[in-house]
Every structure is written in structure tokens, then in C-alpha cells.
């Protein structure tokens, strides 16, 4: 009688251990599945970040601040250079070195960016900027006597971007004229286009 009781007890203990073993095996496999899913999730997030990478308002404004804020002609080259392709940078430097621009050096000074309305066309990597900036007009070089200070200027730029090493850089920059569609006789031509020297356009 004692032997039968021991056998039944032994069978129950073994069944209990078998159930516990199955439970822990199931739990272990479940954890492995979760860890593999968690490893895949960052990859999906990275892909989504790549897809949503785009030209931003901040990026454009940072360029405009660097480009339109300067003490004098040429002084801000090191600040706006990083926003452009090498071809466009060389084209702008060449434009600044022209005699008609050098003639005003020291007379048109203290440029300061004020504000801009920025319109981004992500599909074509193109941006329209309505920019307001100020400057000082001196009658005598390096002399503020009789100078016009804080002169307000408005200009509209079209910036065309290209992707270089996963960064958006400006490849072409043009000053444009915008007109009211209610006045169809107004001139709508562009002027002052500065393009990259290696641009295909």
C-alpha cells in the first residue's frame, strides 16, 4: 500500500516538473521572439527617417541669415559657403569680385537679415524666399557722417537644391520678380541668376 502511494506521489511530482519545464521553455521562446522584433523596429524607424528627410524652414533661414548678414562685401563667405555646392560658391565669389560690386565695397555696409517668408517645393527641391534685410549707405568710406542707416531692402530669391552626400546644398540661386496676377501687363522675367558653374541647366 505504501508503495502505491509513493508511485502516485512520484507521478504527480514528475507531472508538475514537466508542466513547469514546458512553461519555462514556452516563456523562453516567447522572449526570443520579442527580442528579434525589437531589433527590427529600429531599422524600420531609420528607414522612416530617411524617407522623411527634407529641406526645412530652419535650414533655409540659417542660410539666409548667413548670406544677408555681413559687415561688408566678402566678409561673410566663410559663413554661407557650407550651404552651397562648390560650383555655386565659386560663381558667387566671381560675381562679388566684379568691378561694379567692388566699387561699392566700404560704402554699402552693415547688412543685417530681418525676416523672410519661405515657400518650399519639396518635390522639385526648390525654395522661394521673400527676404527683408537692412544696410547702411555711406557717403564716405568708413565714415558714418551723413550716412543713411538702417535702409530697408526687399528681395525675392529662388533657391534650387541638390543632394550631396545625403545633405541638401544650394546649386542655383536667382533673384526673381513676382507680380500680382490681377495685373497681367506686369513684367514677370527673372534677373540676376547665379548658377553653379558645373550645373547642367
C-alpha positions as CSV (number, residue, x, y, z in Angstrom):
1,X,0.0,0.0,0.0
2,X,2.8,2.3,0.8
3,X,4.5,1.6,-2.5
4,X,1.4,2.5,-4.5
5,X,1.1,5.8,-2.6
6,X,4.8,6.6,-3.4
7,X,4.3,5.7,-7.0
8,X,1.3,8.0,-7.3
9,X,3.1,10.8,-5.5
10,X,6.2,10.3,-7.7
11,X,4.0,10.5,-10.8
12,X,2.4,13.8,-9.6
13,X,5.7,15.3,-8.8
14,X,7.1,14.4,-12.2
15,X,4.0,15.7,-14.0
16,X,4.3,19.0,-12.1
17,X,8.0,19.3,-13.0
18,X,7.1,18.5,-16.7
19,X,4.5,21.3,-16.6
20,X,7.0,23.8,-15.1
21,X,9.6,22.8,-17.7
22,X,7.2,23.3,-20.6
23,X,6.1,26.6,-19.1
24,X,9.7,27.9,-18.9
25,X,10.5,26.7,-22.4
26,X,7.5,28.5,-23.8
27,X,8.4,31.6,-21.9
28,X,12.0,31.4,-23.2
29,X,10.9,31.1,-26.8
30,X,8.4,34.0,-26.3
31,X,11.2,36.2,-25.1
32,X,13.4,35.3,-28.1
33,X,10.6,36.3,-30.4
34,X,10.2,39.7,-28.7
35,X,13.9,40.5,-28.8
36,X,14.1,39.8,-32.5
37,X,11.1,42.1,-33.1
38,X,12.7,44.8,-31.0
39,X,15.8,44.5,-33.1
40,X,13.8,45.0,-36.3
41,X,11.9,48.1,-35.0
42,X,15.0,50.5,-35.1
43,X,15.7,49.5,-38.7
44,X,12.1,50.5,-39.6
45,X,12.5,53.8,-37.7
46,X,15.7,54.5,-39.6
47,X,14.1,53.9,-42.9
48,X,11.2,56.2,-42.0
49,X,13.6,58.9,-41.0
50,X,15.4,58.6,-44.4
51,X,12.1,58.9,-46.2
52,X,11.0,62.0,-44.3
53,X,14.4,63.7,-44.7
54,X,13.6,67.0,-46.5
55,X,14.6,70.7,-46.9
56,X,13.5,72.5,-43.7
57,X,12.4,76.1,-42.9
58,X,15.3,76.3,-40.4
59,X,17.9,75.1,-42.9
60,X,16.8,77.8,-45.4
61,X,16.6,80.5,-42.8
62,X,20.0,79.7,-41.4
63,X,21.4,80.2,-44.9
64,X,19.6,83.5,-45.4
65,X,20.9,84.8,-42.1
66,X,24.5,83.8,-43.1
67,X,24.1,85.3,-46.6
68,X,22.4,88.6,-45.8
69,X,24.3,89.4,-42.5
70,X,27.7,90.9,-43.2
71,X,29.7,93.9,-42.3
72,X,30.9,94.4,-45.9
73,X,31.2,92.6,-49.2
74,X,33.0,89.3,-49.0
75,X,33.1,89.3,-45.2
76,X,30.6,86.5,-44.8
77,X,31.9,84.0,-47.4
78,X,33.0,81.5,-44.7
79,X,29.5,81.5,-43.2
80,X,27.5,80.9,-46.3
81,X,30.0,78.6,-48.1
82,X,28.8,75.4,-46.3
83,X,25.2,75.8,-47.6
84,X,26.2,75.7,-51.3
85,X,27.8,73.4,-53.8
86,X,31.3,74.3,-54.7
87,X,30.2,75.4,-58.2
88,X,27.7,77.9,-56.9
89,X,30.1,79.2,-54.3
90,X,32.7,79.9,-57.0
91,X,30.1,81.6,-59.1
92,X,29.1,83.9,-56.3
93,X,32.7,84.7,-55.4
94,X,33.3,85.6,-59.1
95,X,30.2,87.8,-59.0
96,X,31.4,89.6,-55.9
97,X,34.8,90.2,-57.4
98,X,33.4,92.1,-60.4
99,X,34.4,95.7,-60.7
100,X,30.9,97.1,-60.3
101,X,30.4,95.3,-57.0
102,X,33.9,96.1,-55.7
103,X,33.3,99.8,-56.4
104,X,30.7,99.8,-53.6
105,X,32.8,98.0,-51.1
106,X,33.1,100.1,-48.0
107,X,30.2,102.3,-49.0
108,X,27.3,99.8,-48.7
109,X,27.9,98.1,-45.3
110,X,26.4,96.6,-42.2
111,X,23.9,94.3,-43.9
112,X,21.5,92.6,-41.5
113,X,18.9,89.9,-42.2
114,X,15.5,90.9,-40.7
115,X,12.9,88.3,-41.8
116,X,11.8,86.0,-44.7
117,X,8.7,84.3,-46.0
118,X,9.9,80.8,-47.1
119,X,7.9,78.6,-49.5
120,X,9.4,75.1,-50.1
121,X,8.6,72.8,-53.1
122,X,9.9,69.5,-51.8
123,X,9.1,67.6,-55.0
124,X,11.4,69.8,-57.1
125,X,13.9,70.7,-54.3
126,X,13.1,74.4,-54.9
127,X,12.5,77.3,-52.5
128,X,11.1,80.8,-52.9
129,X,12.2,83.3,-50.3
130,X,10.8,86.8,-49.8
131,X,13.6,88.4,-47.8
132,X,13.8,91.7,-45.9
133,X,17.2,93.0,-44.8
134,X,18.8,96.3,-43.9
135,X,22.1,98.0,-44.7
136,X,23.9,101.4,-44.3
137,X,24.8,103.6,-47.2
138,X,27.9,105.7,-46.5
139,X,28.8,108.9,-48.4
140,X,32.5,108.5,-47.4
141,X,34.2,105.1,-47.0
142,X,34.5,104.0,-43.3
143,X,32.8,107.3,-42.2
144,X,29.2,107.4,-40.9
145,X,28.9,111.2,-41.2
146,X,25.9,111.9,-43.5
147,X,25.2,108.1,-43.9
148,X,21.8,106.6,-44.4
149,X,21.5,103.9,-41.8
150,X,19.0,101.0,-41.5
151,X,17.9,101.2,-45.1
152,X,15.2,98.6,-45.6
153,X,15.6,96.3,-48.7
154,X,13.3,93.6,-50.1
155,X,14.2,90.9,-52.5
156,X,12.8,87.6,-53.7
157,X,15.1,84.6,-54.2
158,X,14.7,81.2,-55.8
159,X,17.0,78.6,-54.4
160,X,17.4,75.3,-56.2
161,X,18.8,72.4,-54.1
162,X,20.7,69.3,-54.9
163,X,21.6,66.3,-52.7
164,X,25.4,65.9,-52.0
165,X,26.4,63.1,-49.5
166,X,22.9,63.0,-48.1
167,X,22.9,66.8,-47.5
168,X,20.8,69.4,-49.3
169,X,23.0,72.1,-50.8
170,X,22.0,75.1,-52.9
171,X,23.1,74.5,-56.5
172,X,21.5,77.6,-58.1
173,X,20.3,80.9,-56.8
174,X,18.3,83.5,-58.7
175,X,16.7,86.9,-57.8
176,X,13.2,86.9,-59.3
177,X,10.3,89.3,-59.8
178,X,6.9,88.3,-58.5
179,X,3.8,90.0,-59.9
180,X,0.2,90.2,-59.0
181,X,-1.9,88.0,-61.3
182,X,-4.6,90.8,-61.2
183,X,-2.1,92.9,-63.3
184,X,-1.3,90.9,-66.4
185,X,0.7,93.6,-68.0
186,X,3.4,93.5,-65.3
187,X,6.9,92.2,-66.2
188,X,7.5,88.6,-64.9
189,X,11.1,88.0,-66.1
190,X,13.8,86.8,-63.8
191,X,17.1,88.6,-63.3
192,X,20.4,88.1,-61.6
193,X,20.6,84.4,-61.9
194,X,23.6,82.8,-60.3
195,X,24.1,79.2,-61.2
196,X,26.6,76.5,-60.4
197,X,29.5,76.5,-62.9
198,X,29.0,72.8,-63.2
199,X,25.2,73.0,-63.5
200,X,23.5,71.2,-66.4
201,X,20.7,73.8,-66.6
